[in-house]
């Protein structure tokens, strides 16, 4: 493509640039005034620093245009850097690219109006005016492109940095050792994350994909798909309400565990419970709930499995009398004993729950009396028996070979 600056005849170019330099201050004042008037975002009375920066941008653009007429072959790449910095500054200030482009259009309009005055004063030929017009349009286009490039680079950097800060904030909130409120407030401010009073943590199954990080999330949600398991932290619902499964693409078709809503300082607890619930779902000890399990619906089971070695020790200790009974009969006696303890010793309720005759229940209770003796009447022994039996019932498969977790809800207190 031919250079429109080179199309301006050389002897005439010197006269044009000399005329432009004499009126440069007036043009700068006019461009500044028009930009402030037409683009409200650039109107900052009393801001001396910003006024100097705006004036410097205008001066550079006009001075460079004059220099390019003088030196049509000048290397543009060495100059573009300053306009990329202007674009970066716009992004840092929080203005949109539309605002910058609007200011450039205003500057171009003023410059072209002045060009018409110059053409009349010097009685320029039409082909010279056309060359100057094309040169002016190319000049402003290149400035706009350089500024847009800087703007995009800064936005990309800012977005990446913002995500890194939010991930650090999430790590801080979910650390085992609680962070100081001051540290949380400082990092939340840097991450532009309004501090909620209550939060809930969601963990989910299936390998995370690299593109998951770029999916749109509801406002205020923090995400780390690289963690094991991947997790989301979201502002909690009003006090007394339980969090539901959010509409987030990354959760689609995945098993989700929703931790309880807790004060912000206890976010690590919500993560710990959600992680435990997800693990129990994988093992068949909690129902999948159509892809969603809420910790608040299964707090007794989560408590039971908080320390599994201790739970196994308790079960072995308290249920030792049943070890002498053959397997099928052992399971029937365990089910009967658990139902009897939970029903408040009601034979009728146990019969209805197990779908057997009351006489069958009485027969089994007599067998249990022989095995456990006075422990069936001691309050502390009854409590530990119920804990051990409940753990057994969670892990015991039903008639179809499925874990008892499928019917766990009916046994929850």
C-alpha positions as CSV (number, residue, x, y, z in Angstrom):
1,X,0.0,0.0,0.0
2,X,1.4,3.4,-0.9
3,X,2.2,5.9,1.8
4,X,-0.1,8.9,1.7
5,X,2.4,11.0,3.5
6,X,4.9,10.5,0.6
7,X,2.2,11.7,-1.8
8,X,2.5,15.3,-0.4
9,X,5.0,17.1,-2.7
10,X,8.2,17.7,-0.8
11,X,8.6,21.5,-1.3
12,X,5.0,22.0,-0.4
13,X,5.3,19.6,2.6
14,X,7.8,22.0,4.3
15,X,5.3,24.9,3.9
16,X,2.4,22.8,5.3
17,X,4.3,21.6,8.3
18,X,5.6,25.2,9.1
19,X,2.1,26.5,9.0
20,X,0.9,23.6,11.2
21,X,3.6,24.2,13.8
22,X,2.7,27.9,14.1
23,X,-0.9,27.0,14.9
24,X,-0.2,23.9,16.9
25,X,-0.9,25.4,20.3
26,X,-4.3,26.7,19.2
27,X,-5.2,23.3,17.7
28,X,-4.2,21.5,20.9
29,X,-6.4,23.8,23.0
30,X,-9.3,23.2,20.6
31,X,-8.9,19.4,20.6
32,X,-8.7,19.4,24.4
33,X,-11.8,21.5,24.8
34,X,-13.8,19.5,22.3
35,X,-12.8,16.2,23.9
36,X,-13.8,17.4,27.4
37,X,-17.1,18.7,26.1
38,X,-18.0,15.7,24.0
39,X,-16.7,12.8,26.1
40,X,-17.8,13.2,29.8
41,X,-15.4,10.6,31.0
42,X,-12.5,12.9,30.1
43,X,-13.9,15.9,32.0
44,X,-11.9,16.2,35.2
45,X,-11.7,19.7,36.4
46,X,-9.0,20.3,39.0
47,X,-7.1,17.0,38.3
48,X,-3.8,18.5,37.2
49,X,-2.1,15.1,36.6
50,X,-4.9,13.9,34.4
51,X,-4.9,17.2,32.5
52,X,-1.2,16.9,31.8
53,X,-1.7,13.3,30.6
54,X,-4.6,14.3,28.3
55,X,-2.6,17.2,26.9
56,X,0.5,15.1,26.3
57,X,-1.6,12.6,24.3
58,X,-3.0,15.3,22.1
59,X,0.4,16.9,21.6
60,X,2.0,13.6,20.7
61,X,-0.7,12.8,18.2
62,X,-0.5,16.1,16.4
63,X,3.3,16.5,16.6
64,X,3.8,13.0,15.2
65,X,1.4,13.8,12.3
66,X,3.5,16.8,11.4
67,X,6.8,14.8,11.7
68,X,5.4,12.1,9.4
69,X,4.6,14.7,6.7
70,X,8.3,15.9,7.1
71,X,9.6,12.3,7.1
72,X,7.2,10.0,5.3
73,X,9.3,6.9,5.7
74,X,9.6,7.1,9.5
75,X,9.4,3.8,11.3
76,X,6.0,3.6,13.0
77,X,6.7,0.7,15.3
78,X,9.1,2.6,17.4
79,X,6.4,5.2,18.0
80,X,3.4,3.0,18.6
81,X,4.6,2.1,22.1
82,X,3.5,5.4,23.5
83,X,0.0,4.9,22.2
84,X,-0.1,1.4,23.6
85,X,0.7,2.9,26.9
86,X,-2.3,5.3,26.5
87,X,-4.5,2.3,25.8
88,X,-3.2,0.6,28.9
89,X,-3.9,3.7,31.0
90,X,-7.5,3.7,29.8
91,X,-7.9,0.1,30.9
92,X,-6.4,0.8,34.3
93,X,-8.7,3.8,34.7
94,X,-11.7,1.5,34.1
95,X,-13.0,3.2,31.0
96,X,-14.2,1.2,28.0
97,X,-12.6,1.1,24.6
98,X,-15.6,3.0,23.3
99,X,-14.6,6.0,25.4
100,X,-11.1,6.0,23.9
101,X,-12.4,5.7,20.4
102,X,-14.9,8.4,20.9
103,X,-12.1,10.8,22.0
104,X,-10.1,9.9,18.9
105,X,-13.0,10.6,16.7
106,X,-13.5,14.0,18.3
107,X,-9.8,14.7,17.8
108,X,-9.9,13.7,14.2
109,X,-12.9,15.9,13.6
110,X,-11.2,19.0,15.0
111,X,-8.0,18.2,13.1
112,X,-9.8,17.8,9.8
113,X,-11.7,21.0,10.4
114,X,-8.3,22.8,10.9
115,X,-7.0,21.0,7.8
116,X,-9.7,22.7,5.7
117,X,-8.6,26.1,7.1
118,X,-5.0,25.2,6.1
119,X,-6.0,24.2,2.6
120,X,-7.8,27.5,2.0
121,X,-4.9,29.5,3.5
122,X,-2.3,27.8,1.3
123,X,-4.7,27.4,-1.7
124,X,-3.7,23.7,-1.9
125,X,-4.6,21.6,-5.0
126,X,-7.3,19.0,-4.5
127,X,-4.9,16.1,-4.9
128,X,-2.8,17.5,-2.1
129,X,-5.8,17.9,0.1
130,X,-6.8,14.3,-0.7
131,X,-3.4,13.1,0.2
132,X,-3.4,15.0,3.5
133,X,-6.9,13.6,4.3
134,X,-5.8,10.1,3.6
135,X,-2.7,10.6,5.7
136,X,-4.7,12.0,8.6
137,X,-7.2,9.1,8.5
138,X,-4.3,6.5,8.4
139,X,-2.6,8.3,11.2
140,X,-5.6,8.3,13.5
141,X,-6.4,4.7,12.5
142,X,-2.9,3.6,13.5
143,X,-3.1,5.5,16.8
144,X,-6.4,3.8,17.5
145,X,-5.0,0.4,16.7
146,X,-2.0,0.9,18.9
147,X,-4.1,2.2,21.8
148,X,-6.5,-0.7,21.4
149,X,-3.7,-3.2,21.5
150,X,-2.4,-1.7,24.7
151,X,-5.9,-1.7,26.1
152,X,-6.5,-5.3,25.3
153,X,-3.1,-6.4,26.7
154,X,-3.8,-4.6,30.0
155,X,-7.3,-6.1,30.2
156,X,-5.8,-9.5,29.7
157,X,-3.2,-8.9,32.3
158,X,-5.7,-7.4,34.7
159,X,-8.1,-10.3,34.3
160,X,-5.3,-12.9,34.8
161,X,-4.0,-11.1,37.8
162,X,-7.6,-10.7,39.2
163,X,-8.1,-14.5,38.8
164,X,-4.8,-15.2,40.5
165,X,-5.7,-12.9,43.4
166,X,-9.1,-14.6,43.8
167,X,-7.5,-18.0,43.8
168,X,-5.1,-16.9,46.5
169,X,-8.1,-15.5,48.4
170,X,-9.9,-18.8,48.1
171,X,-6.9,-20.7,49.3
172,X,-6.7,-18.3,52.3
173,X,-10.3,-18.8,53.2
174,X,-10.2,-22.6,52.9
175,X,-6.9,-23.1,54.7
176,X,-6.9,-25.4,57.7
177,X,-5.4,-22.6,59.9
178,X,-7.8,-19.6,59.9
179,X,-6.4,-16.4,58.5
180,X,-6.6,-13.1,60.3
181,X,-9.6,-10.9,59.4
182,X,-7.2,-8.2,58.3
183,X,-5.4,-10.5,55.8
184,X,-8.8,-11.6,54.4
185,X,-10.1,-8.1,54.0
186,X,-6.9,-6.9,52.4
187,X,-6.7,-9.7,49.8
188,X,-10.5,-9.5,49.2
189,X,-10.1,-5.8,48.4
190,X,-7.3,-6.5,46.0
191,X,-9.4,-9.2,44.4
192,X,-12.4,-6.9,44.1
193,X,-14.5,-9.5,46.0
194,X,-17.1,-8.1,48.4
195,X,-16.9,-9.9,51.7
196,X,-20.1,-11.8,52.5
197,X,-21.1,-12.7,56.0
198,X,-21.9,-16.3,55.2
199,X,-20.7,-18.7,52.5
200,X,-21.1,-22.3,51.4
201,X,-18.6,-24.5,49.6
202,X,-19.5,-26.9,46.8
203,X,-17.3,-29.7,45.7
204,X,-17.9,-31.8,42.6
205,X,-16.7,-35.0,40.9
206,X,-15.2,-35.8,37.6
207,X,-11.9,-34.4,36.2
208,X,-11.9,-30.7,35.7
209,X,-11.1,-29.4,32.2
210,X,-8.7,-26.5,31.5
211,X,-11.5,-24.5,29.9
212,X,-13.6,-24.8,33.1
213,X,-11.7,-21.8,34.6
214,X,-13.0,-19.5,31.9
215,X,-16.7,-20.4,32.3
216,X,-18.9,-17.6,33.4
217,X,-19.8,-17.8,37.1
218,X,-22.5,-16.1,39.1
219,X,-21.4,-12.9,40.8
220,X,-19.3,-13.4,43.9
221,X,-18.4,-17.1,43.2
222,X,-14.8,-18.1,43.7
223,X,-13.6,-21.3,41.9
224,X,-10.6,-23.6,41.8
225,X,-11.0,-26.4,39.3
226,X,-7.4,-27.5,39.8
227,X,-8.0,-28.5,43.4
228,X,-8.8,-32.1,44.4
229,X,-11.7,-32.2,44.6
230,X,-12.6,-29.1,42.6
231,X,-14.5,-26.6,44.6
232,X,-16.7,-23.4,44.4
233,X,-17.2,-20.9,47.2
234,X,-20.3,-18.9,46.9
235,X,-22.0,-16.3,49.1
236,X,-24.5,-18.0,51.4
237,X,-28.3,-17.5,51.2
238,X,-30.1,-15.6,54.0
239,X,-29.8,-17.1,57.5
240,X,-31.9,-20.2,57.9
241,X,-32.0,-21.1,54.2
242,X,-30.0,-24.0,52.7
243,X,-27.9,-23.4,49.6
244,X,-29.2,-25.1,46.4
245,X,-27.3,-26.3,43.4
246,X,-26.3,-23.1,41.5
247,X,-26.8,-22.9,37.7
248,X,-23.1,-23.1,36.8
249,X,-22.0,-24.8,33.5
250,X,-19.0,-26.4,35.2
251,X,-21.4,-28.4,37.4
252,X,-23.4,-29.8,34.5
253,X,-23.6,-33.6,34.6
254,X,-21.4,-33.9,37.6
255,X,-21.9,-35.3,41.1
256,X,-22.1,-32.3,43.5
257,X,-21.8,-32.0,47.3
258,X,-23.1,-28.8,48.9
259,X,-21.5,-27.9,52.2
260,X,-23.5,-26.1,54.9
261,X,-23.8,-22.4,54.9
262,X,-21.4,-21.1,57.6
263,X,-19.8,-17.8,58.7
264,X,-17.0,-16.7,56.3
265,X,-14.4,-17.5,58.9
266,X,-15.6,-21.1,59.0
267,X,-15.5,-21.7,55.2
268,X,-12.9,-24.5,55.7
269,X,-15.4,-26.4,57.7
270,X,-18.0,-26.2,54.9
271,X,-15.3,-27.5,52.5
272,X,-14.3,-30.4,54.8
273,X,-17.9,-31.5,55.2
274,X,-18.7,-31.2,51.5
275,X,-15.5,-33.2,50.6
276,X,-16.5,-35.9,53.1
277,X,-20.0,-36.1,51.7
278,X,-18.7,-36.4,48.2
279,X,-16.4,-39.3,49.3
280,X,-19.3,-41.1,51.0
281,X,-21.4,-40.8,47.9
282,X,-18.6,-42.4,45.8
283,X,-18.5,-45.3,48.3
284,X,-22.3,-45.7,48.2
285,X,-22.7,-44.6,51.8
286,X,-24.7,-41.5,50.9
287,X,-27.4,-41.3,48.2
288,X,-26.4,-39.4,45.1
289,X,-29.7,-37.4,45.2
290,X,-29.9,-37.0,41.4
291,X,-26.4,-35.6,41.2
292,X,-26.7,-33.4,44.3
293,X,-26.1,-34.2,47.9
294,X,-26.6,-31.5,50.6
295,X,-24.7,-32.0,53.8
296,X,-27.5,-30.5,55.9
297,X,-29.6,-33.5,54.9
298,X,-27.1,-36.0,56.2
299,X,-25.4,-34.5,59.3
300,X,-25.8,-37.6,61.4
301,X,-24.0,-39.8,58.8
302,X,-21.3,-37.2,58.3
303,X,-20.7,-37.1,62.1
304,X,-20.6,-40.9,62.2
305,X,-17.9,-41.1,59.5
306,X,-15.8,-38.2,60.9
307,X,-13.4,-40.7,62.4
308,X,-13.8,-44.1,60.7
309,X,-11.1,-46.0,62.7
310,X,-12.8,-44.9,65.9
311,X,-16.2,-45.8,64.5
312,X,-14.9,-49.3,63.6
313,X,-13.5,-49.7,67.1
314,X,-16.8,-48.7,68.6
315,X,-18.8,-51.1,66.4
316,X,-16.4,-54.0,67.1
317,X,-16.7,-53.3,70.9
318,X,-20.4,-52.7,71.2
319,X,-21.6,-55.3,68.6
320,X,-19.3,-58.1,69.7
321,X,-22.2,-60.2,71.1
322,X,-23.6,-60.4,67.6
323,X,-20.5,-62.0,66.2
324,X,-21.5,-65.4,67.6
325,X,-24.7,-65.4,65.5
326,X,-24.7,-66.7,61.8
327,X,-24.7,-63.9,59.2
328,X,-28.3,-63.8,57.9
329,X,-29.7,-64.0,61.5
330,X,-27.1,-61.5,62.6
331,X,-28.4,-58.9,60.1
332,X,-32.0,-59.4,61.1
333,X,-31.2,-59.0,64.8
334,X,-29.2,-55.9,64.1
335,X,-32.0,-54.3,62.1
336,X,-34.5,-55.2,64.8
337,X,-32.4,-53.8,67.6
338,X,-31.8,-50.5,65.8
339,X,-35.5,-50.1,65.0
340,X,-36.4,-50.9,68.7
341,X,-33.9,-48.4,70.1
342,X,-35.1,-45.7,67.6
343,X,-38.8,-46.4,68.3
344,X,-38.6,-46.0,72.0
345,X,-39.0,-49.8,72.7
346,X,-42.3,-50.0,70.7
347,X,-42.8,-53.5,69.4
348,X,-45.7,-52.4,67.1
349,X,-43.6,-49.7,65.5
350,X,-40.7,-52.1,64.9
351,X,-43.1,-54.6,63.3
352,X,-44.5,-52.0,61.0
353,X,-41.1,-50.7,60.1
354,X,-39.7,-54.1,59.3
355,X,-42.9,-55.5,57.8
356,X,-42.9,-58.5,60.2
357,X,-45.4,-59.9,62.7
358,X,-45.2,-58.4,66.3
359,X,-44.6,-61.9,67.6
360,X,-41.5,-62.2,65.4
361,X,-40.2,-58.9,66.9
362,X,-40.7,-60.3,70.5
363,X,-38.9,-63.5,69.6
364,X,-35.9,-61.5,68.2
365,X,-35.9,-59.2,71.3
366,X,-35.7,-62.3,73.6
367,X,-32.6,-63.4,71.6
368,X,-31.1,-59.9,71.9
369,X,-31.8,-59.9,75.6
370,X,-29.7,-63.1,76.0
371,X,-26.9,-61.6,74.0
372,X,-26.7,-58.1,75.5
373,X,-28.3,-58.5,78.9
374,X,-28.5,-55.4,81.1
375,X,-26.8,-53.3,78.4
376,X,-30.2,-52.9,76.7
377,X,-31.5,-51.0,79.7
378,X,-28.4,-48.8,80.4
379,X,-28.8,-45.3,78.8
380,X,-25.1,-44.9,77.8
381,X,-24.9,-48.5,76.4
382,X,-28.2,-47.9,74.5
383,X,-26.7,-44.7,72.9
384,X,-23.4,-46.3,71.8
385,X,-25.3,-49.4,70.5
386,X,-27.5,-47.1,68.4
387,X,-24.4,-45.3,67.0
388,X,-22.7,-48.6,66.1
389,X,-25.9,-50.1,64.6
390,X,-26.6,-46.9,62.6
391,X,-23.1,-47.1,61.1
392,X,-23.8,-50.7,60.2
393,X,-27.1,-49.9,58.6
394,X,-25.5,-47.2,56.4
395,X,-23.0,-49.7,55.0
396,X,-25.4,-52.7,54.9
397,X,-26.7,-53.5,51.4
398,X,-30.4,-54.0,50.8
399,X,-32.1,-56.9,49.2
400,X,-31.2,-55.7,45.7
401,X,-27.5,-55.5,46.7
402,X,-27.5,-51.7,46.9
403,X,-25.9,-49.9,49.8
404,X,-28.4,-49.0,52.6
405,X,-27.6,-45.4,51.9
406,X,-30.3,-45.6,49.2
407,X,-32.9,-45.7,52.0
408,X,-30.9,-43.7,54.6
409,X,-33.3,-40.7,54.6
410,X,-36.0,-42.7,56.3
411,X,-33.7,-43.6,59.1
412,X,-32.4,-40.1,59.7
413,X,-33.7,-38.6,63.0
